[in-house]
Amino acid sequence: MSALARLRETLVAVATTVFATTAFAQSDALVTTDWLEKNLDNPKVRIVEVSVEPGLFERGHIPGAQNIVWHTDLVDTVERDIAKPEKFQALARKLGVDKDVTVVLYGDSNNWFAAWGAWVFDIYGLRDNVKLLDGGRKKWELEKRPVSTSPIAPKASAFTVAEPNRKLRARLLDVVSVVEKKTDARILDIRSPDEFSGKIIAPAGFQELALRAGHIPGSVNVPWARAVNQADGTLKSPQELKKLYAEVGIDGSKPVITTCRIGERSSHTWFILSRVLGYQVANYDGSWTEYGNVVGLPINNPAGTVWGGK
């Protein structure tokens, strides 16, 4: 073989490797169902389900997946808070999760709580190696890919939790500072238009946890579902997503605070803006349940369901 032919062969091999490792999804923050099925037996991949429907994991899950129960594993069950560092470290070790493996999170409801999981993972030092399965359970099941009812316990890791990254989490005072125009961050409310206007406090079937209806003054509204392809639950392209949020002034030029009812749907939008588009974003998990219940804080209520809509 001539030197030129060998060089051509080498370049093709390199290009093929790069394509295989970087073009498996529209973003390094996502993996496709094709990629994941090919890597089910990869010892450097950990698959973790974070769903909201009880018993869903037990009825069938992606082979090799571990299960996280978001409302007990990822939160402090006494305080209204995310899991404390020591609790998260124990969970990560049990799951076999560490910084030297690729962690693929997925779940039901178009990855709402899988995105919440990615947010908590990021706070405690697991970011670049943590991905979402684009389309989540919905796409995996639509494509009739393999499922299992036999969970496998992985070898425990020696993961050491990092100091919490407080820049990823907005607190009430951060939001009040925006309302009072002391900071120039943008507040993005991703609830439904009826929740945002104050026509309803919570979606049908959800507990109403706030006393008032409406939204945080100065916030803009892009319902989370507008970012998703409804047919299979995948995210829209980065170009479409940029256009969607730019329409309300969210373009990455200023920090963003995402908010919803309790912070779960807003973590989905946090993931898109932060991990897919690369914007500076903090998720406000206190959300409307906290803000809407605080005595003395102003709200906007265009529907007129609270004190004449003021």
C-alpha positions as CSV (number, residue, x, y, z in Angstrom):
1,M,0.0,0.0,0.0
2,S,1.4,3.4,-0.9
3,A,2.0,6.1,1.7
4,L,-0.8,8.2,0.1
5,A,-3.3,5.3,0.4
6,R,-2.3,4.6,4.0
7,L,-2.8,8.3,4.8
8,R,-6.2,8.2,3.1
9,E,-7.2,5.1,5.1
10,T,-6.0,6.7,8.4
11,L,-8.0,9.9,7.7
12,V,-11.2,7.9,6.9
13,A,-10.7,5.9,10.2
14,V,-10.3,9.1,12.2
15,A,-13.3,10.7,10.6
16,T,-15.4,7.5,11.3
17,T,-14.3,7.5,15.0
18,V,-15.1,11.2,15.4
19,F,-18.5,10.7,13.7
20,A,-19.3,7.8,16.0
21,T,-18.4,9.7,19.1
22,T,-19.8,13.1,18.4
23,A,-22.6,12.7,15.9
24,F,-24.8,10.3,17.8
25,A,-27.1,13.1,18.8
26,Q,-27.8,16.8,18.1
27,S,-25.9,17.7,21.2
28,D,-23.2,16.3,23.5
29,A,-25.8,16.5,26.2
30,L,-28.0,13.9,24.5
31,V,-27.6,10.3,23.2
32,T,-29.9,8.6,20.7
33,T,-31.8,5.4,21.2
34,D,-29.6,3.8,18.5
35,W,-26.5,4.8,20.3
36,L,-27.8,3.5,23.7
37,E,-28.9,0.1,22.3
38,K,-25.4,-0.4,20.8
39,N,-23.9,0.4,24.2
40,L,-26.1,-1.6,26.5
41,D,-23.2,-3.9,27.4
42,N,-20.6,-1.1,27.5
43,P,-18.9,-1.3,31.0
44,K,-18.3,2.4,30.8
45,V,-21.9,3.3,30.5
46,R,-24.5,3.5,33.3
47,I,-28.2,3.8,32.5
48,V,-30.5,5.4,35.1
49,E,-34.2,5.7,35.0
50,V,-35.9,8.7,36.8
51,S,-39.6,8.4,36.2
52,V,-42.6,9.9,38.1
53,E,-45.1,7.0,37.6
54,P,-44.8,4.5,40.5
55,G,-44.0,0.9,39.4
56,L,-43.1,1.9,35.9
57,F,-39.5,0.7,36.3
58,E,-40.5,-2.6,37.8
59,R,-42.9,-3.3,34.9
60,G,-40.1,-3.0,32.4
61,H,-37.0,-0.9,31.9
62,I,-34.0,-0.5,29.6
63,P,-31.8,-3.5,30.1
64,G,-29.1,-2.8,32.7
65,A,-30.8,0.4,34.0
66,Q,-30.8,1.4,37.6
67,N,-33.8,3.1,39.2
68,I,-34.0,6.5,41.0
69,V,-37.2,7.4,42.9
70,W,-37.0,11.2,42.5
71,H,-39.2,12.2,45.5
72,T,-37.2,10.1,48.0
73,D,-33.7,9.6,46.4
74,L,-33.1,13.1,45.0
75,V,-34.7,15.2,47.7
76,D,-34.5,15.6,51.5
77,T,-37.8,14.0,52.6
78,V,-38.1,16.3,55.7
79,E,-36.9,19.6,54.4
80,R,-38.1,21.0,51.1
81,D,-34.7,20.6,49.6
82,I,-32.6,18.6,47.2
83,A,-30.7,15.6,48.6
84,K,-27.9,16.6,50.9
85,P,-24.3,15.9,49.7
86,E,-23.8,12.8,51.7
87,K,-27.1,11.3,50.6
88,F,-26.4,12.0,46.9
89,Q,-22.8,10.6,47.3
90,A,-24.2,7.3,48.7
91,L,-26.8,7.1,45.9
92,A,-24.2,7.7,43.2
93,R,-21.9,5.1,44.6
94,K,-24.7,2.6,44.8
95,L,-25.6,3.3,41.1
96,G,-22.0,2.8,40.1
97,V,-21.8,6.3,38.9
98,D,-18.6,8.2,38.6
99,K,-16.8,10.8,36.5
100,D,-15.1,8.3,34.3
101,V,-18.3,6.7,33.0
102,T,-21.0,8.0,30.7
103,V,-24.3,8.3,32.7
104,V,-27.5,8.1,30.6
105,L,-30.6,9.4,32.3
106,Y,-34.1,8.7,30.9
107,G,-37.7,8.6,32.1
108,D,-41.4,9.1,31.5
109,S,-43.2,12.4,30.9
110,N,-40.7,13.4,28.2
111,N,-37.8,13.2,30.6
112,W,-39.2,15.7,33.1
113,F,-37.7,14.0,36.1
114,A,-34.7,12.7,34.2
115,A,-33.8,16.3,33.6
116,W,-34.3,17.0,37.3
117,G,-31.9,14.2,38.0
118,A,-29.4,15.8,35.5
119,W,-29.7,19.1,37.4
120,V,-29.0,17.5,40.8
121,F,-26.1,15.5,39.3
122,D,-24.7,18.7,37.9
123,I,-25.0,20.5,41.2
124,Y,-22.8,17.8,42.8
125,G,-20.1,17.7,40.2
126,L,-21.4,15.3,37.5
127,R,-22.0,17.2,34.3
128,D,-20.2,16.6,31.1
129,N,-20.4,12.8,31.4
130,V,-24.2,12.9,32.2
131,K,-26.5,12.7,29.2
132,L,-30.3,12.5,28.6
133,L,-31.7,9.8,26.3
134,D,-33.3,11.9,23.6
135,G,-37.0,10.9,23.6
136,G,-36.8,9.0,26.9
137,R,-39.0,6.1,27.6
138,K,-41.5,7.2,25.0
139,K,-39.2,6.9,22.0
140,W,-37.6,3.7,23.3
141,E,-41.0,2.0,23.6
142,L,-42.3,3.4,20.4
143,E,-39.4,1.8,18.6
144,K,-40.0,-1.5,20.4
145,R,-36.5,-1.7,21.7
146,P,-35.6,-4.4,24.4
147,V,-36.8,-4.1,27.9
148,S,-36.1,-6.0,31.1
149,T,-37.8,-6.7,34.4
150,S,-34.6,-8.0,36.0
151,P,-32.6,-5.2,37.6
152,I,-28.8,-5.7,37.8
153,A,-26.8,-4.3,40.7
154,P,-23.6,-2.7,39.3
155,K,-20.3,-2.6,41.1
156,A,-20.3,0.3,43.5
157,S,-18.2,3.3,42.7
158,A,-15.9,5.5,44.8
159,F,-17.5,8.7,43.7
160,T,-16.8,11.7,45.9
161,V,-19.3,14.5,45.8
162,A,-18.2,18.0,44.9
163,E,-19.0,21.2,46.7
164,P,-22.5,22.1,45.5
165,N,-22.5,24.5,42.5
166,R,-24.8,27.1,43.8
167,K,-24.9,29.0,40.4
168,L,-27.2,26.3,39.0
169,R,-29.9,26.9,41.7
170,A,-31.9,30.1,42.1
171,R,-33.4,30.9,45.5
172,L,-36.2,33.2,46.4
173,L,-34.0,36.2,47.0
174,D,-32.4,35.8,43.6
175,V,-35.9,36.0,42.0
176,V,-36.9,38.9,44.2
177,S,-33.8,40.8,43.1
178,V,-34.9,40.4,39.4
179,V,-38.4,41.5,40.2
180,E,-37.0,44.6,42.0
181,K,-34.7,45.2,39.0
182,K,-31.6,44.9,41.1
183,T,-30.2,42.3,38.7
184,D,-30.7,41.9,34.9
185,A,-31.4,38.1,34.8
186,R,-34.5,37.0,32.8
187,I,-37.2,34.8,34.4
188,L,-38.6,32.1,32.1
189,D,-41.8,30.5,33.3
190,I,-42.4,27.3,31.4
191,R,-45.9,26.5,32.8
192,S,-49.0,26.3,30.6
193,P,-50.6,29.6,29.4
194,D,-53.5,29.1,31.8
195,E,-51.2,28.7,34.8
196,F,-49.1,31.7,33.7
197,S,-52.2,33.9,33.3
198,G,-53.7,32.8,36.6
199,K,-56.7,31.1,35.1
200,I,-55.7,28.0,37.1
201,I,-53.2,27.3,39.9
202,A,-52.1,23.9,38.8
203,P,-52.8,21.5,35.9
204,A,-55.7,19.1,36.1
205,G,-54.9,16.2,38.4
206,F,-52.1,18.0,40.2
207,Q,-52.5,19.3,43.8
208,E,-52.8,23.1,44.1
209,L,-49.9,24.0,46.3
210,A,-50.2,27.8,46.0
211,L,-52.8,30.2,47.5
212,R,-52.6,32.6,44.6
213,A,-52.6,32.2,40.8
214,G,-50.5,34.1,38.3
215,H,-46.9,34.6,37.6
216,I,-43.8,36.4,38.8
217,P,-43.7,40.1,37.5
218,G,-41.4,40.5,34.5
219,S,-41.3,36.8,33.7
220,V,-41.9,35.5,30.2
221,N,-43.7,32.3,29.2
222,V,-42.6,29.5,26.9
223,P,-44.5,26.3,27.9
224,W,-41.9,23.5,28.2
225,A,-43.8,21.2,25.7
226,R,-43.1,23.6,22.8
227,A,-39.5,22.4,22.9
228,V,-40.4,18.8,22.3
229,N,-41.4,16.9,19.2
230,Q,-44.7,15.5,20.3
231,A,-44.5,12.4,18.0
232,D,-41.6,10.8,19.9
233,G,-40.6,13.1,22.7
234,T,-37.3,14.1,21.3
235,L,-36.1,17.7,21.5
236,K,-36.3,20.0,18.6
237,S,-33.1,21.0,16.8
238,P,-30.8,23.6,18.5
239,Q,-31.7,26.1,15.7
240,E,-35.4,25.7,16.4
241,L,-34.8,25.9,20.1
242,K,-32.8,29.1,19.8
243,K,-35.6,30.7,17.7
244,L,-38.3,29.6,20.2
245,Y,-36.7,31.2,23.2
246,A,-35.4,34.3,21.3
247,E,-39.0,35.2,20.5
248,V,-39.4,36.1,24.2
249,G,-36.0,37.7,24.6
250,I,-34.1,34.6,25.9
251,D,-31.0,34.5,23.7
252,G,-28.1,33.8,26.1
253,S,-27.1,37.4,26.4
254,K,-28.3,37.5,30.0
255,P,-28.5,35.0,32.8
256,V,-31.8,33.0,32.9
257,I,-33.9,31.7,35.8
258,T,-36.3,28.9,34.9
259,T,-39.4,28.4,37.0
260,C,-42.6,26.4,37.0
261,R,-44.8,25.0,39.8
262,I,-42.3,22.9,41.9
263,G,-39.2,23.1,39.7
264,E,-39.6,19.8,37.8
265,R,-40.8,21.0,34.4
266,S,-38.5,23.9,34.6
267,S,-35.5,21.6,35.1
268,H,-36.4,20.2,31.6
269,T,-36.1,23.7,30.2
270,W,-33.0,24.3,32.3
271,F,-31.4,21.3,30.6
272,I,-32.2,22.6,27.2
273,L,-31.0,26.1,27.8
274,S,-27.9,25.1,29.8
275,R,-26.7,21.8,28.3
276,V,-28.0,22.0,24.7
277,L,-27.7,25.8,24.0
278,G,-25.0,26.6,26.5
279,Y,-26.7,29.6,28.2
280,Q,-26.1,30.6,31.8
281,V,-29.2,29.2,33.6
282,A,-30.3,28.5,37.2
283,N,-33.4,26.5,38.0
284,Y,-35.7,27.9,40.7
285,D,-37.1,24.8,42.4
286,G,-39.0,26.9,44.9
287,S,-41.0,28.1,41.8
288,W,-44.6,29.2,42.1
289,T,-45.3,27.1,45.1
290,E,-42.9,29.2,47.1
291,Y,-43.2,32.6,45.4
292,G,-46.9,32.5,45.1
293,N,-47.3,31.8,48.8
294,V,-45.0,34.5,50.2
295,V,-46.8,37.3,52.0
296,G,-46.2,40.7,50.5
297,L,-44.6,39.7,47.2
298,P,-46.2,41.2,44.1
299,I,-47.6,39.0,41.4
300,N,-49.2,39.4,38.0
301,N,-52.6,37.9,37.4
302,P,-54.0,38.8,34.0
303,A,-56.9,36.3,34.3
304,G,-58.3,38.5,37.1
305,T,-58.7,35.6,39.5
306,V,-56.9,37.4,42.4
307,W,-57.8,40.9,43.5
308,G,-58.8,42.1,40.1
309,G,-55.8,40.7,38.4
310,K,-53.3,43.2,39.9
